[in-house]
Amino acid sequence: MPRVWRYPNSATWVPLPSPTHSHEWLEAVMGRPLLSPSQGRPANPKVAVIGAVIKRDEINSKWMVHIKGETEPKVFDRVVFSSGSETIAMHPKIDDVHKFKGQFIHGQAYKSPADFEDKNIIVLGMGNSAGDTACELTEYAAKVYLAHRRGAKILPRANEDGPLDSYVSWKISRMALWTEHHAPGIFQILADGLLQKNSNSHFSGEEAEQNLEWGLEETSGDVTTIICNDHLKRLVHEKRIASVKGVKRIIGPRTVELDNGDIIDDVDAIIACTGYRADFSLLPDLPSTKLDASLPVFPDLYQMIFPPRYADSLACTNYCIINESAAAYRELQAMAIAQVWAGHSILPSEEAMMVQVHEYQTWLACQMLAFPATMLGKGQMYPWMRWLHDTAGTGLYEHMGWSLKGMWFWLRNRERGQGEGISEEEVEEAGKDLDSVSEVGLTMQCPSNLSWTIEKPPSIHVDSGSPV
């Protein structure tokens, strides 16, 4: 893993192992090369490409996994489906789109701004991809339009305290989730104020006065979309990006009509940065529910992971989407699945699981009907994260909250928690230790004389009486 994020002036910076060290360690654990010498193909015979479907053998209670290039399916007792939540490209509904003779692509197919040199481009959407794409195109395109039907809170990637995802403590963020779940109105007021403050800190004067005209931060209902972009507001202010209403219809080979009736001529390309959805087409036997004709099918997944009918043998980690690090909560999902299938955490009855499934689906349907940009699989962060940590046995809520055990844990570790006693020299020295594959703490000895630090989470259940 490369050191992408490095803030050496911060005591919280943690050095990461190099790609070479990670690769060597994985090969040592597996006892075989990860890749074959030719073309970097997987050398592990258990690594295969699924080319058809995963079907249920109800008679034998097995999963039949069809592998590309093989006539007979592989038989498995359990399957973890991890195909990713951004799989199916979602295309916008535009009237008479067949009339457009320019280039119309989804953001998934966008590769380089140089491909659109000296062209007039419309970028559809108001998410991170749309903002980044529009900004990048300004260096090459003749004209860039950012067409959107909603706004977003546009934040810089970092402020004077560092990256935005690092200066809020875990404890404070848990309290925010609790407030969002139990008092959403109060949370919305507080969150909007804080987000606006961070946004305005990098935006003032004449630019701020024109901001309302641009429609960049118009929101709908009680849903606020957040994007991180350091350049979008500046480029709109400099008129290098034109912020316009959404595209309503195509009225000519290169002519577009917007939702407010404005016309844009000489459009060479439209890039739809309009998001993705998870793909469950490889699981035709996965139970699902259709709540409204205008909404997609919702998979029946308890806590967005386990299908109640097959909870003992099938788990999906590609569905839930929340506003936290995907790497962290995907790993928590894997930990929870392992604890359940190992028998250390017990799921409720199938009937009880279906109650939770239907309650969540009803909530999500209301969200999507009120705010169409809501993503399929949007999670209820507070109850889901509580359940996930409890099932995975991390003990974080118990030790990092305001319970007696949490306060005692803080008293015993407050200096370390505040970063005291950790110098920049010590951090740099830790990086050298990792580069030489040195270990600190609990280690696991591997073949080829390699070893690595392994942290095992304690199996501690959360006290449900504590709010965070």
N, C-alpha and C positions, 0 to 999 in steps of 0.2 A: 504494500500500500504506500503510495507516494505521500510526501509531506505537503499536502495541498494547502492546509491552513496552518500558518506558523506565525505566532505573535510572541516573539522572544522577550518582549518587555513585560509580558504578563506572567505571573507566577502560576497561572492555571494552564499554561501551555504544556502539552504532553507530547514528547517525541514519539514518533511512530516507526515501526520496523520498515525496512526497505522492501520493495517487491521481491528482491532476490531472497532475503531472509524468510519472508512469508512463504514463498514458493518452496524453498528447501525444507522448511518445517512441515508443510503439508505432505510433501513427497515422503519425508521420513516417517510420518505417522501412518500413511497409507501403505508404505512398504513397496511402492512401485512408482515409476515416473507418472506425472500428471499428463504430460504431452508426449506424443511420439516424435521421433527425430524429424519426420517429414511433415511439413506444412502445419506444425503445431496442433495436430489433432489429438483428442483425448486418447490416452493409452490405456485407461482403466476400462476393462471390458464391461463394467457395470454402468458405464456412462453411455446413454443411447439417445437418439432423437425420436420423439413421438411424432408419428406422421398421420395418425388416424384419430382414435378415440380411446377413452378409458371407460370400460363398461363393467357393470356389476353382474357377477354370477350369483344369483340369488340362491340357487340350489346348494352350492358349495360355500357360500359366504366368502367369496374371493373377488379380487379386482383383476380384470383382464386388461392389461396394458398393451396396446398395439404399437409396435415399433416399426419405424420406417424401414422398408427393405426386407422385412421378415414376414413370412406367411402365417406363423403361429404366434398368438399373443403370449406375453409373459404374465405369469400368475403371481400376484402379490397379496399378502395378508392386509397390509396397510399402505395407504397412499397419502402423501402430502402434496397438495396442488399449489405450486408457487410460480405461476406464469406471469406475475406482475400485474399491477393495477392500471398501468398505462399501456394498454395493448391494442384495443380497437380505436382507430381514429374516428372522432366524431365530426361529421361535416355539417355546416350550417344549412338551414332551409332558406333558399333564395329563389324567388319566383323567376321563371324563365331563364334559369341558369344555362340552359342549353344554347341560348343565343350568344353567349360570350365566346369570342374567338381568340382571346388571349390565353395566357397560361393560368390555369386554376389548379393549385396544389394545396394539400394539407401541410401544416408545419412539419409533420413527420418526414416529408420529402424534401424540405428545405435543407440545403447543405452549405451553401456559400453565398455571401452577398455579391461576390464577383460575377455570379451568373446573371445578375440583374442590373448590370452596369448601364447607365443612361436610360433606364426605363422608369415608367410611372407605375408605382406599386401601391396596392391597397392591402394592408395587413388587418385581418379580422380578429377581434378578441381584445380582452383586457386582463390578461394574466401575465405571469412571468415570461412565458415564451413569446407572447405578442409584443411586450415591451422590449425585450432583448432583441427580437428580430427587427423591429422598426428602427431601433437605435443603430443597429449594425448596418442596416441598409442605407442609412444616410451618407455613408462614406462612398457609396457607389451609385445609387439610384438617382435619377433626375428629380423625382418627386416621391415622397412617402406620405401616405395617408394611414392613420390609425383609426379604423372604424369600429365602434363599440356601442352597445346598448345599455351598458351600466358603467359605473366608475369603480375605483378602488382606492384604498389608502396606499399611497406610494411612499415607501420608506427607503432610506439609504441602507446600504448593506452594513454599515458600521457608523457609530457616532463617537463622541469623545471618550466614551467608556469602553469602546471596542466593538466587536461584532454584536449585532442586535440579539442573537440567540444565546449570548453568553453572560450578559450583565444582569439578567433576572435569575434569582436563585431558584432551585428546584422547589423549595418550600413555598415561595411566593407564587410560583406558577401553579402549584397544586391548589392554593387558595383561590386563584383566579378561576380554575376549572370548577371548583366547588360553587363559586358565586355564579358562574355562567349557567350551571345546571339548576340551582335552586332559586336564583334571583336574576333571570336573564335581562330584565329591563335595567336594573342597576348596573349589571355587568356591561351592557351595551353603552351606557352613558360614560362609565369610567374608561372602558377600552377605547371608545372613539376619541375621548379627550386625550388620552395618552398617545394614541397613534397619531392624532393630528399634531400634537406637540412635537413629536419626533419628526414628522413630515415637514412642518414649518421651520424647524431648526436649520434646515438646509435650503430654505426657500423664503425669500422676503422681498419687500419693495414692490416694484411694478409687476414683477412676475406673480406675486401673490394676488394682486388685484385682478389680473386677467384669468386667474385659475378657474373661477366659476364659469367663465365663458367657454373654457376648453371642455368642461364636462368630465375631467379626468377623475374627479373624486365624488361624483354623484353615486349615491347608494340607494338600495331599494329595501324597504321594510327593516327587519331587525337583523339583516345579514350584511356583514362587512367583509369585503374581499381585500386581502392584503397582498401586495406585490413589492418586491425589493428591486429597485432600479436607481442607479446613481445619476443617470443622464437624461431620462425621459422628459422631466419637467423643463430642463434647460433647453433641450432640442425643440420642444414645442414652443417655448418662449422665443427662441431664435428663428422660428418658422421653418425649421428644417424638417419638422414633422407636423402635419396638419391633423389635429384631433377632430374627427367628424362623427356623425351619427352612424348607426348600423346600416348595412346594405339591405335594401328592401327588394329590389328586382334589377334584372338586366334588361335594358331597353334598346340595346344596340350591340353590334359586334365588340365595341370597346367602350360602351357607355353604361354607366351605373347610376341608378336612382337610390338615394338614401331615405331613411325613415322619415326625415323631416321635409322631403320633397326636393332637396338639393340634387343637382346633377353633376357628375364627374365624367369628363370626356377623356379620350386618349389613354385609357387604362391598359397597360401592357400585361399586368399579372395581378392575380389575387392570391394571397397566401392566408389560408384559414388556420390560425392558431387557436383552435376551438376545443382542444382537449381530447381526452381519451376515456375509455371505459374498460373495465376488466372483461376478459373473455372466458366464458365457461363452456364454449362450444365443444371442448374436448371431454366434457363430463355430461353427456346427454341424460344420464340417470340421476343427476342432481336435482332434488325437488326444488320447485320454485313457485312464486305467487305473482299473479298479475292483479294489481289493485285498481288501475285506471288505464283507460285506453290510450291516454296521452303519455303514459309513463312506461319505462322499460320493465322487463320482468325482474323481480327481486329474488335472488337465491335464498332458500330457506336455510340460514346458517345461524346457529346459536352463538351469540357473542361474536358474530361475523367470522366464525372459524369452523364450527362443527355442524354438519347436517344432523339434526336430531335422530333421524332414522339410522344413520351410519356413523354416529359419533365415535364408536369404538374402532373405526378402521379408515375414516376419511377426514382430512382436515384441509382447509383452504387458508392460505396466507396472502392471497392476492386481492382481497375484497375491501377491507377497511382502509379508509383514508382519513387521517387527522392532521392537525397543524402542529406536528412535532417531527423530529428526525425519523424518517422512514427506516433507516438502518437500525435505530434503537428499538422501535416498537415491533418491527419484523422479527428481531432477535427475541424479544419478549414473547411474541407469539410462538416461536419455536420452543422456547423454554416451557411455556404453558402446555403445549401439545405433548412434550416429553413427559411432564409431570402427570398429565391425565392418563396417558397410555401406560405409564409405569405404575399407575395405581396410587400415587401419592396425593393427587387432587381428584376429588370425586365430582362428576357432573350430576345435575339433577335428573329426574325422570324425563322420558321423551315428551310427555305431556307438558311438564313444567318448562322444558326448553322451548316447545312450540309457542307457549304463552309469551316468552321473552322475544321470540322471533317476530310474532305478529305485532307486539307492542312497538318494536323498533321499526318494522316496515311501515306501520301507520304513521309514526313520527317522521320517517324519511319521506314518505309520500307527501305529507303536508309541507315539508320543507321544499320539495321539488316543484310542487304546484304553485307555491307562493313565490319562489325564486328559482326560475328555470335553470340558472347556472349552477345550482347545487349538484355536486358530483354524486353519482351512484356509488354507494358505499361510504358516504360521509358518516363518521362515527360520532356517537355521543361521548365526548371525551372523558368527562368525570366518571360516570359509572363504568365505562369500558376499561379505562386505565386502572381503576381500583380492582376490578375483577381480574385483569391481566396480571397485575403484580401479585395479587393474592394467589391466583392459580399457579403462577410461575414460582412462588415461594421466595421472592426477593427480599421481603421484609422492609422495603424502602419506606412505605407509608407509616409503618410502625416506628421506625427508627429516625425518620427525617421529618416527622410531623410534630404536633404540639401535645402529644400524649405524654404521660409520665416517663415512659420508656424513651420517647424521643428527646425529651428535655435532658434526661440523664445521659443519653448518648452525646448530646450537644455539649454538655458540661465537660465530659471526658475528652472531647475531641475539638473543642472550640478553636484552639490555636491553629490546628491543621485546617479546619473548615474555613478559617479566614485567610488562609494562605500565608500565615506568619511563619517565619523561620525557613522559607524556601527562597533561596537566592537565584539570580539568573545563572550564576556559575554552576549551581547544583543542577539546574534544569539542563544546561548544556552538557554537563558531565553525564546526566542520565541518558541523553541522546547518544553519546559515545558508547555507553554501556550497551544500548540496544543495537547499535551498529556492529558491535562485536559479538552479538548474540549472547549477552550476559543476562542473568536472571536475578530478580529480586522477589522474595516471597515464596509462595507455594509453586513448585516446579514439577514438570513432568519430563522424565528422561525418555528420549526417543532414539531410534536407530541412528547410525552415522554420527553419534556423539553430539547430537543436537538436543537442546532443551528449550523450554519456553514457559513463560508465566501463565498459569491457569488459575482463574478465580472461580470458585464454586459458590453460588449463591446459597444462603441458608434457607432451609425450608421453614420459614416463619409465616404464620397466617396473620392477616391484617385484623386489627380490632375494628369491627364495623361500626362501633359507637363513636369513633373519632371522625370528625368531619373531613380531615385531610391527612 
